[in-house]
């Protein structure tokens, strides 16, 4: 009896996939068994405590045998605390979740473990580290925002070059902690042209303060009509209260990842991986959408969808701590 090559190939392929699926199932069962024995995961997170509590509730509902604990703080304070603990050998954190820039700092210092989550196929390449040190959990977009009582939609700039026009002098605010926006502009325009632009922009009598919420409040109070850089998700939350604020759908649409990583030295390695898998899963990403975040996963749209739908994404490339500090210093010299 003759057996066709195509039939043989089909059988072998089916067997290969079946063996792979069985292997993955066994690995998953082993991970859950080990996590159950550990019974705890400690997450260091730079988001607010209310978000962390909501994710704690969602995770523990799915995995009641693992108690999630968390410590939340701003990204700079969180990094300082973790680095101090690493130097003293405390090793309290199992999972680290923050902006991709401090996460790059930790990766450089050998403080993160490689972990290729089975959920990583749900993410574009720019939102997952090729070496497995981090995956994106959600995205922060940075765009212009404006006081909708002071400006009509057709009066708002359509692009960043317009900010150099004389009519905007003394009418703009800038959040001094938005180093990621400075990165985006120099990566998009090129370093030489980008710095020339920043030099010109810095002469526009811009009001600069630290704090996104503070700058929103000042703008809505009428101190200035336009913010150069702001998070549209925060603007959406204020709009729900009837506040006179809106955001501009810029092209390109600057985004940077909030990453998640397993720490190199931890007490609960299996529970840490289980938590990362949950956050990266469709279920975990849906939980983040309910917290008014922009999910990083391809198949989970934010609310409202226009925060991503129809946008031409420009993913800000992560950089070493040395380059980050250099760019941050430049930005402060221009706008402080």
C-alpha positions as CSV (number, residue, x, y, z in Angstrom):
1,X,0.0,0.0,0.0
2,X,1.3,3.4,-1.0
3,X,1.1,6.2,1.6
4,X,1.2,9.7,0.3
5,X,3.9,12.1,1.5
6,X,1.2,14.7,2.3
7,X,-0.7,12.2,4.5
8,X,2.5,11.2,6.4
9,X,3.4,14.9,6.9
10,X,-0.1,15.6,8.2
11,X,0.1,12.8,10.7
12,X,3.6,13.8,11.9
13,X,2.5,17.4,12.3
14,X,-0.6,16.4,14.3
15,X,1.5,14.2,16.6
16,X,4.0,17.0,17.1
17,X,1.3,19.5,18.1
18,X,-0.3,16.9,20.4
19,X,3.0,16.2,22.2
20,X,3.7,20.0,22.5
21,X,0.2,20.5,24.0
22,X,0.7,17.6,26.5
23,X,4.1,19.1,27.5
24,X,2.6,22.5,28.0
25,X,-0.3,21.1,30.1
26,X,2.2,19.2,32.3
27,X,4.3,22.4,32.7
28,X,1.3,24.4,33.6
29,X,0.1,21.8,36.2
30,X,3.6,21.8,37.7
31,X,3.7,25.6,37.9
32,X,0.3,25.7,39.6
33,X,1.3,22.9,42.1
34,X,4.5,24.8,43.0
35,X,2.7,28.1,43.3
36,X,0.2,26.5,45.6
37,X,3.0,25.3,47.8
38,X,4.6,28.8,47.9
39,X,1.2,30.3,48.7
40,X,2.2,33.9,48.2
41,X,3.5,36.4,45.7
42,X,4.9,39.9,46.5
43,X,4.5,42.5,43.7
44,X,6.2,45.8,43.5
45,X,4.1,48.1,41.4
46,X,4.4,51.8,40.3
47,X,0.6,52.2,39.7
48,X,-1.7,53.5,42.4
49,X,-2.8,51.4,45.3
50,X,-6.4,51.2,44.2
51,X,-5.4,49.6,40.9
52,X,-3.1,47.1,42.7
53,X,-6.0,46.1,45.0
54,X,-8.3,45.5,42.1
55,X,-5.7,43.3,40.4
56,X,-5.1,41.5,43.7
57,X,-8.9,40.7,43.9
58,X,-9.0,39.5,40.3
59,X,-5.9,37.3,40.7
60,X,-6.9,35.8,44.0
61,X,-10.4,35.0,42.7
62,X,-8.8,32.9,40.0
63,X,-6.1,31.5,42.1
64,X,-7.4,31.4,45.7
65,X,-4.4,29.3,46.9
66,X,-1.9,32.2,46.3
67,X,-2.1,35.3,48.5
68,X,-1.0,38.4,46.6
69,X,0.7,41.2,48.5
70,X,1.9,44.4,47.0
71,X,3.9,47.6,47.6
72,X,3.0,50.6,45.5
73,X,4.9,53.8,45.0
74,X,5.9,56.2,42.2
75,X,8.4,54.8,39.7
76,X,11.4,56.7,41.0
77,X,10.7,55.9,44.7
78,X,10.0,52.3,43.9
79,X,13.2,51.9,42.0
80,X,15.2,53.5,44.8
81,X,13.6,51.2,47.4
82,X,14.2,48.0,45.3
83,X,17.8,48.9,44.6
84,X,18.5,49.5,48.3
85,X,16.9,46.1,49.1
86,X,19.0,44.4,46.4
87,X,22.2,45.9,47.9
88,X,21.3,44.7,51.4
89,X,20.1,41.2,50.2
90,X,16.5,41.7,51.3
91,X,15.0,40.3,48.0
92,X,11.4,41.0,49.0
93,X,9.9,41.5,45.6
94,X,8.9,38.5,43.4
95,X,7.5,40.6,40.6
96,X,8.4,44.2,39.5
97,X,5.9,46.2,37.5
98,X,6.7,49.8,36.3
99,X,7.7,51.9,33.3
100,X,9.9,50.1,30.9
101,X,12.7,52.6,31.6
102,X,13.4,51.6,35.3
103,X,12.9,48.0,34.3
104,X,15.7,48.3,31.7
105,X,17.8,49.7,34.6
106,X,17.2,46.5,36.6
107,X,17.8,44.3,33.6
108,X,21.2,46.0,33.1
109,X,22.2,45.2,36.7
110,X,21.2,41.6,36.5
111,X,18.3,42.0,38.9
112,X,15.6,40.4,36.6
113,X,15.0,36.8,35.6
114,X,14.3,35.7,32.1
115,X,10.7,34.4,31.6
116,X,9.1,33.6,28.3
117,X,5.5,33.6,29.3
118,X,3.1,31.4,27.3
119,X,1.0,34.5,26.8
120,X,3.7,36.4,25.0
121,X,2.3,35.5,21.5
122,X,-0.6,37.9,22.3
123,X,1.8,40.9,22.0
124,X,3.6,42.6,19.2
125,X,7.4,42.4,19.2
126,X,7.9,46.0,20.4
127,X,5.9,45.1,23.6
128,X,7.9,42.1,24.7
129,X,11.6,41.8,25.4
130,X,13.3,39.6,22.9
131,X,15.5,38.2,25.7
132,X,12.5,37.5,28.0
133,X,13.3,40.0,30.7
134,X,10.0,41.9,30.5
135,X,6.6,42.0,28.9
136,X,4.3,45.0,28.5
137,X,1.2,45.0,30.7
138,X,-0.4,48.2,29.6
139,X,0.5,51.3,27.6
140,X,0.8,54.9,28.6
141,X,0.0,57.2,25.7
142,X,1.3,60.8,25.7
143,X,-0.5,63.4,23.7
144,X,-1.7,67.0,23.9
145,X,-4.6,68.0,26.1
146,X,-6.6,71.2,26.2
147,X,-9.2,73.2,28.2
148,X,-12.3,72.7,26.2
149,X,-13.8,76.0,27.5
150,X,-10.8,78.0,26.3
151,X,-10.2,76.3,23.0
152,X,-12.5,74.8,20.3
153,X,-11.5,71.6,18.7
154,X,-10.6,73.3,15.4
155,X,-8.3,75.8,17.3
156,X,-6.2,73.0,18.8
157,X,-2.8,72.4,17.1
158,X,-2.7,69.4,14.7
159,X,1.0,68.7,15.2
160,X,3.9,69.6,17.4
161,X,5.6,72.0,14.9
162,X,2.6,74.4,15.4
163,X,3.6,74.9,19.0
164,X,6.4,77.1,17.8
165,X,3.9,79.7,16.4
166,X,3.9,83.0,18.2
167,X,0.2,82.7,19.1
168,X,1.0,79.9,21.6
169,X,3.7,81.8,23.5
170,X,2.8,81.9,27.2
171,X,-0.3,79.7,26.7
172,X,1.2,76.2,27.2
173,X,2.0,73.9,30.2
174,X,4.4,71.0,30.4
175,X,4.6,68.2,32.9
176,X,8.2,68.1,34.0
177,X,8.1,64.4,34.9
178,X,7.2,63.3,31.3
179,X,10.7,62.3,30.2
180,X,9.1,59.7,28.0
181,X,7.6,62.4,25.8
182,X,11.1,64.0,25.4
183,X,12.4,60.5,24.4
184,X,9.5,60.1,21.9
185,X,10.2,63.5,20.2
186,X,13.9,62.9,19.8
187,X,13.4,59.4,18.5
188,X,10.7,60.6,16.1
189,X,12.4,63.7,14.8
190,X,16.0,62.5,15.1
191,X,18.3,63.8,17.8
192,X,19.7,66.9,16.0
193,X,16.4,68.2,14.8
194,X,14.7,67.2,18.0
195,X,17.1,69.3,20.1
196,X,16.7,72.2,17.8
197,X,13.0,71.9,18.2
198,X,13.3,71.8,22.0
199,X,15.5,74.8,22.0
200,X,12.9,76.8,20.1
201,X,10.0,75.4,22.2
202,X,11.7,76.4,25.5
203,X,11.5,80.0,24.4
204,X,7.7,79.9,24.3
205,X,7.3,80.8,28.0
206,X,6.0,77.5,29.0
207,X,4.6,76.9,32.5
208,X,6.3,73.7,33.9
209,X,5.5,71.8,37.0
210,X,5.9,68.2,38.3
211,X,2.7,66.2,38.4
212,X,0.2,65.2,35.7
213,X,-2.8,65.8,38.0
214,X,-1.6,69.2,39.1
215,X,-1.1,70.4,35.6
216,X,-4.6,69.2,34.6
217,X,-6.0,71.2,37.5
218,X,-4.1,74.3,36.6
219,X,-5.2,74.0,33.0
220,X,-8.8,73.5,33.9
221,X,-8.6,76.5,36.2
222,X,-7.6,78.6,33.2
223,X,-3.9,79.1,33.9
224,X,-3.2,78.1,30.3
225,X,-5.3,76.5,27.6
226,X,-3.0,73.8,26.3
227,X,-0.8,71.0,27.8
228,X,2.0,69.8,25.5
229,X,2.1,66.3,27.0
230,X,-0.6,64.5,29.0
231,X,-2.0,61.0,29.5
232,X,-5.3,60.7,27.6
233,X,-6.6,58.0,30.0
234,X,-6.5,60.4,32.8
235,X,-8.2,63.0,30.7
236,X,-11.0,60.5,29.9
237,X,-11.6,60.0,33.6
238,X,-11.9,63.8,34.1
239,X,-14.3,64.1,31.2
240,X,-16.6,61.6,32.9
241,X,-17.1,64.2,35.7
242,X,-17.9,66.9,33.2
243,X,-14.6,68.6,33.5
244,X,-13.6,71.1,30.7
245,X,-10.8,69.0,29.3
246,X,-10.1,66.8,26.2
247,X,-7.2,65.2,24.4
248,X,-5.8,65.5,20.9
249,X,-5.6,62.4,18.6
250,X,-2.0,63.1,17.5
251,X,-0.3,61.4,14.5
252,X,2.0,59.6,15.4
253,X,0.5,58.3,18.6
254,X,3.3,58.1,21.2
255,X,3.1,55.1,23.6
256,X,5.5,53.5,26.0
257,X,5.1,50.2,27.9
258,X,4.5,49.7,31.5
259,X,6.3,46.4,31.9
260,X,6.2,43.4,34.2
261,X,9.1,41.2,35.2
262,X,10.1,38.4,37.5
263,X,12.9,39.4,39.8
264,X,16.2,37.5,39.7
265,X,16.3,36.6,43.4
266,X,12.9,35.9,45.0
267,X,11.2,33.6,47.4
268,X,8.2,32.6,45.3
269,X,9.4,31.9,41.7
270,X,6.4,29.8,40.7
271,X,3.8,32.2,42.1
272,X,5.6,35.1,40.4
273,X,5.3,33.4,37.0
274,X,1.7,32.5,37.6
275,X,1.0,36.2,38.4
276,X,2.8,37.4,35.3
277,X,0.8,34.9,33.1
278,X,-2.4,36.1,34.6
279,X,-1.7,39.8,34.0
280,X,-0.7,39.0,30.4
281,X,-3.7,36.8,29.7
282,X,-6.9,38.1,28.1
283,X,-8.6,37.9,31.5
284,X,-5.9,40.0,33.1
285,X,-5.8,42.5,30.3
286,X,-9.6,42.9,30.6
287,X,-9.1,43.7,34.3
288,X,-6.7,46.4,33.3
289,X,-9.2,47.8,30.8
290,X,-11.7,48.1,33.5
291,X,-9.2,50.2,35.4
292,X,-9.1,52.7,32.5
293,X,-5.7,51.5,31.3
294,X,-4.7,50.8,27.7
295,X,-4.2,47.0,27.5
296,X,-1.0,46.0,25.7
297,X,-2.5,42.8,24.4
298,X,-3.4,42.8,20.7
299,X,-6.9,41.3,21.2
300,X,-8.1,43.6,24.0
301,X,-9.1,47.1,23.1
302,X,-9.2,50.0,25.6
303,X,-12.3,51.9,26.7
304,X,-12.9,54.0,24.7
305,X,-11.5,52.0,21.8
306,X,-10.4,55.2,20.0
307,X,-7.5,55.4,22.5
308,X,-5.9,52.8,20.1
309,X,-8.2,52.2,17.2
310,X,-7.2,54.1,14.1
311,X,-4.0,55.4,15.8
312,X,-0.6,55.2,14.1
313,X,1.5,53.8,16.9
314,X,5.0,55.1,17.7
315,X,6.3,52.8,20.5
316,X,9.0,54.7,22.4
317,X,12.1,52.6,22.5
318,X,13.5,51.7,25.9
319,X,17.0,52.9,26.7
320,X,19.8,52.3,29.2
321,X,19.8,54.1,32.5
322,X,22.7,56.3,31.4
323,X,20.8,57.5,28.3
324,X,17.6,58.0,30.3
325,X,19.4,60.2,32.8
326,X,21.1,62.1,30.0
327,X,17.7,62.8,28.3
328,X,16.1,63.7,31.6
329,X,18.8,66.2,32.4
330,X,18.4,67.8,28.9
331,X,14.7,68.1,29.3
332,X,15.0,69.7,32.7
333,X,17.5,72.2,31.3
334,X,15.1,73.2,28.6
335,X,11.9,73.5,30.6
336,X,12.6,73.9,34.3
